[in-house]
């Protein structure tokens, strides 16, 4: 690999090509090998800020939350720390991080590229994953900051909301007669099949989506938590 000031030009060029082709608006610091850009969200957070830090044989994607916990509020910091621990439980790709010095919340994805140049699909997953995670858990972060919600309650609310979204999608797909005739067991079975399709099932070998949503696999069981949100 060609290197410039401590980072790989091959990796930087691959990331640059993907961002251009995927229509991202970004800046690039050639001296440090750092990409910067933002992404608007539909949820309570509205926006996250990205940093892609290129190294010699790896790169890191950081998505930084525009809101942070108050580092001087010990209860809020404790709630946020618990929230992040519970949200991180079972993650396969990336993790949330909390800076105890200033309350910053971010999501990090590390991609090792030793001996290879990352493909567009690898880069897509690493960039889309943090956005998906903030979309999934962003409301919980906001609730902790503004409503003094506990870490456990915030995670449970986020994950329950996702279950309800899937149920709503199924209800729209079914005809009225099918919806009436489907009992709770049938609905749960369909939810399980839909969850499998989007890579959020209880098996490590589940088929993962190719549309950037495979990173939504949060826990070993989406609707019956036995780890992160358990008592």
C-alpha positions as CSV (number, residue, x, y, z in Angstrom):
1,X,0.0,0.0,0.0
2,X,1.1,3.5,-0.7
3,X,1.3,5.6,2.5
4,X,1.2,9.3,3.0
5,X,1.9,10.8,6.4
6,X,0.9,7.7,8.3
7,X,-2.1,6.6,6.3
8,X,-2.8,4.4,3.3
9,X,-3.7,6.2,0.1
10,X,-5.3,3.0,-1.2
11,X,-7.8,2.9,1.7
12,X,-8.4,6.7,1.5
13,X,-9.1,6.5,-2.2
14,X,-11.5,3.6,-1.7
15,X,-13.4,5.5,0.9
16,X,-13.4,8.6,-1.2
17,X,-14.7,6.7,-4.2
18,X,-17.5,5.2,-2.2
19,X,-18.6,8.5,-0.6
20,X,-18.6,10.2,-4.0
21,X,-20.6,7.4,-5.7
22,X,-23.0,7.2,-2.8
23,X,-23.5,11.0,-3.0
24,X,-22.1,12.0,0.4
25,X,-21.0,15.6,0.9
26,X,-17.7,15.5,2.7
27,X,-14.4,17.1,3.4
28,X,-11.0,15.4,3.5
29,X,-7.9,16.4,5.4
30,X,-5.0,15.2,3.2
31,X,-2.5,15.8,6.0
32,X,-4.2,13.6,8.5
33,X,-6.2,11.2,6.3
34,X,-9.5,12.2,7.9
35,X,-12.9,12.5,6.2
36,X,-15.7,14.6,7.8
37,X,-19.4,14.7,6.9
38,X,-22.8,14.8,8.5
39,X,-26.0,12.9,8.2
40,X,-29.6,14.0,8.9
41,X,-31.8,11.6,10.8
42,X,-35.6,11.5,11.1
43,X,-35.6,10.8,14.9
44,X,-35.1,13.0,17.9
45,X,-31.4,13.5,17.3
46,X,-31.9,15.0,13.8
47,X,-28.2,14.8,12.8
48,X,-25.0,12.9,13.6
49,X,-21.5,13.9,12.6
50,X,-19.0,11.5,11.0
51,X,-15.3,11.2,11.2
52,X,-13.5,8.5,9.1
53,X,-10.0,8.1,10.3
54,X,-7.7,6.4,7.8
55,X,-4.6,4.5,9.1
56,X,-1.9,2.4,7.5
57,X,-3.8,-0.9,7.4
58,X,-7.1,0.0,8.9
59,X,-9.7,2.7,9.2
60,X,-12.2,3.8,11.9
61,X,-15.6,5.2,11.4
62,X,-16.9,7.5,14.3
63,X,-20.5,8.8,14.3
64,X,-20.7,11.4,17.0
65,X,-24.0,12.3,18.7
66,X,-24.7,16.1,18.7
67,X,-26.0,15.8,22.2
68,X,-24.0,14.6,25.2
69,X,-24.6,13.8,28.8
70,X,-23.7,16.4,31.4
71,X,-20.4,15.3,32.9
72,X,-21.2,17.2,36.1
73,X,-24.5,15.3,36.6
74,X,-23.4,12.0,38.1
75,X,-26.9,10.4,37.9
76,X,-27.2,11.3,34.2
77,X,-23.7,9.9,33.5
78,X,-24.5,6.7,35.3
79,X,-27.8,6.3,33.4
80,X,-26.0,6.9,30.1
81,X,-23.2,4.5,31.0
82,X,-25.8,1.8,31.8
83,X,-27.7,2.6,28.6
84,X,-24.5,2.1,26.5
85,X,-23.6,-1.1,28.2
86,X,-27.0,-2.5,27.6
87,X,-27.2,-1.3,24.0
88,X,-23.7,-2.7,23.3
89,X,-24.6,-6.2,24.6
90,X,-24.5,-8.7,21.7
91,X,-23.4,-6.2,19.0
92,X,-21.5,-7.9,16.2
93,X,-20.3,-4.8,14.4
94,X,-19.1,-1.7,16.2
95,X,-20.0,-0.3,19.6
96,X,-21.2,2.8,21.4
97,X,-18.7,4.8,23.5
98,X,-19.1,7.3,26.3
99,X,-16.5,9.9,27.2
100,X,-16.6,10.3,31.0
101,X,-14.6,13.5,30.7
102,X,-17.1,15.5,28.7
103,X,-20.2,13.2,28.2
104,X,-19.8,12.7,24.5
105,X,-21.6,9.7,23.0
106,X,-20.4,8.2,19.7
107,X,-20.6,4.9,17.8
108,X,-17.4,3.4,16.5
109,X,-16.7,0.8,13.7
110,X,-13.2,-0.5,13.1
111,X,-12.3,-2.1,9.8
112,X,-9.0,-4.0,9.4
113,X,-7.6,-3.8,5.9
114,X,-4.2,-5.4,6.3
115,X,-3.1,-6.7,2.9
116,X,-6.3,-5.6,1.2
117,X,-8.2,-2.6,-0.1
118,X,-11.7,-2.4,1.3
119,X,-14.5,-3.0,-1.1
120,X,-17.4,-0.7,-1.6
121,X,-19.7,-3.1,0.3
122,X,-17.3,-3.2,3.3
123,X,-17.2,0.6,3.4
124,X,-21.0,0.9,3.0
125,X,-21.6,-1.4,6.0
126,X,-19.1,0.5,8.1
127,X,-20.7,3.9,7.3
128,X,-24.4,2.8,7.4
129,X,-24.1,0.8,10.6
130,X,-23.6,3.8,12.9
131,X,-26.5,5.7,11.3
132,X,-28.7,2.6,11.8
133,X,-27.7,2.3,15.4
134,X,-28.4,6.0,16.2
135,X,-31.7,5.7,14.4
136,X,-32.4,2.7,16.6
137,X,-31.2,4.0,19.9
138,X,-31.2,7.8,19.5
139,X,-34.5,8.4,21.3
140,X,-33.1,6.7,24.3
141,X,-30.1,9.0,24.5
142,X,-32.4,12.0,24.2
143,X,-34.7,10.6,27.0
144,X,-31.8,10.1,29.4
145,X,-30.5,13.7,28.8
146,X,-33.9,15.5,29.0
147,X,-36.2,13.3,31.1
148,X,-33.9,11.6,33.5
149,X,-34.9,8.1,32.2
150,X,-32.9,5.2,33.5
151,X,-30.5,3.4,31.2
152,X,-32.6,0.2,31.4
153,X,-35.9,1.9,30.7
154,X,-34.4,3.8,27.8
155,X,-33.0,0.7,26.1
156,X,-36.3,-1.2,26.6
157,X,-38.3,1.7,25.1
158,X,-36.0,1.7,22.0
159,X,-36.3,-2.0,21.5
160,X,-40.0,-2.1,22.1
161,X,-40.5,0.6,19.6
162,X,-38.6,-1.5,17.0
163,X,-40.9,-4.4,17.7
164,X,-43.9,-2.3,17.2
165,X,-42.5,-1.0,13.9
166,X,-42.2,-4.5,12.6
167,X,-45.7,-5.3,13.7
168,X,-47.0,-2.2,11.9
169,X,-45.2,-3.2,8.7
170,X,-46.7,-6.7,8.9
171,X,-50.2,-5.2,9.5
172,X,-49.9,-3.1,6.4
173,X,-48.7,-6.0,4.3
174,X,-51.6,-8.2,5.4
175,X,-55.1,-7.8,4.1
176,X,-57.9,-7.1,6.6
177,X,-59.1,-10.6,6.6
178,X,-55.6,-12.0,7.1
179,X,-55.0,-9.5,9.9
180,X,-58.2,-10.6,11.7
181,X,-57.5,-14.3,11.2
182,X,-53.9,-14.1,12.4
183,X,-53.7,-14.9,16.1
184,X,-50.8,-13.8,18.3
185,X,-48.8,-16.9,17.6
186,X,-49.1,-16.4,13.9
187,X,-48.0,-12.8,14.2
188,X,-45.0,-13.7,16.3
189,X,-44.0,-16.3,13.7
190,X,-44.2,-13.7,10.9
191,X,-42.2,-11.2,13.0
192,X,-39.5,-13.9,13.5
193,X,-39.4,-14.5,9.7
194,X,-39.2,-10.7,9.0
195,X,-36.5,-10.3,11.7
196,X,-34.5,-13.1,10.0
197,X,-34.8,-11.3,6.7
198,X,-33.3,-8.1,8.2
199,X,-30.6,-9.8,10.2
200,X,-32.0,-9.3,13.7
201,X,-32.7,-12.9,14.7
202,X,-31.6,-15.0,17.6
203,X,-29.1,-17.1,15.6
204,X,-25.5,-16.1,14.8
205,X,-25.9,-17.7,11.4
206,X,-28.9,-15.8,10.3
207,X,-29.0,-14.5,6.7
208,X,-28.1,-10.8,6.8
209,X,-29.6,-8.1,4.7
210,X,-27.5,-6.6,1.8
211,X,-29.2,-3.2,2.1
212,X,-27.2,-1.9,5.1
213,X,-29.6,-3.1,7.8
214,X,-27.6,-6.2,8.8
215,X,-26.0,-4.2,11.5
216,X,-29.3,-4.0,13.4
217,X,-28.7,-7.3,15.1
218,X,-28.5,-6.0,18.6
219,X,-28.9,-8.9,21.0
220,X,-29.2,-12.7,20.7
221,X,-33.0,-12.3,20.9
222,X,-34.7,-9.1,19.7
223,X,-38.0,-9.5,21.5
224,X,-37.1,-11.6,24.6
225,X,-34.0,-10.0,26.1
226,X,-31.9,-12.3,28.2
227,X,-28.8,-10.0,28.5
228,X,-28.7,-6.3,27.9
229,X,-32.2,-5.5,29.2
230,X,-32.7,-8.4,31.5
231,X,-33.3,-8.0,35.2
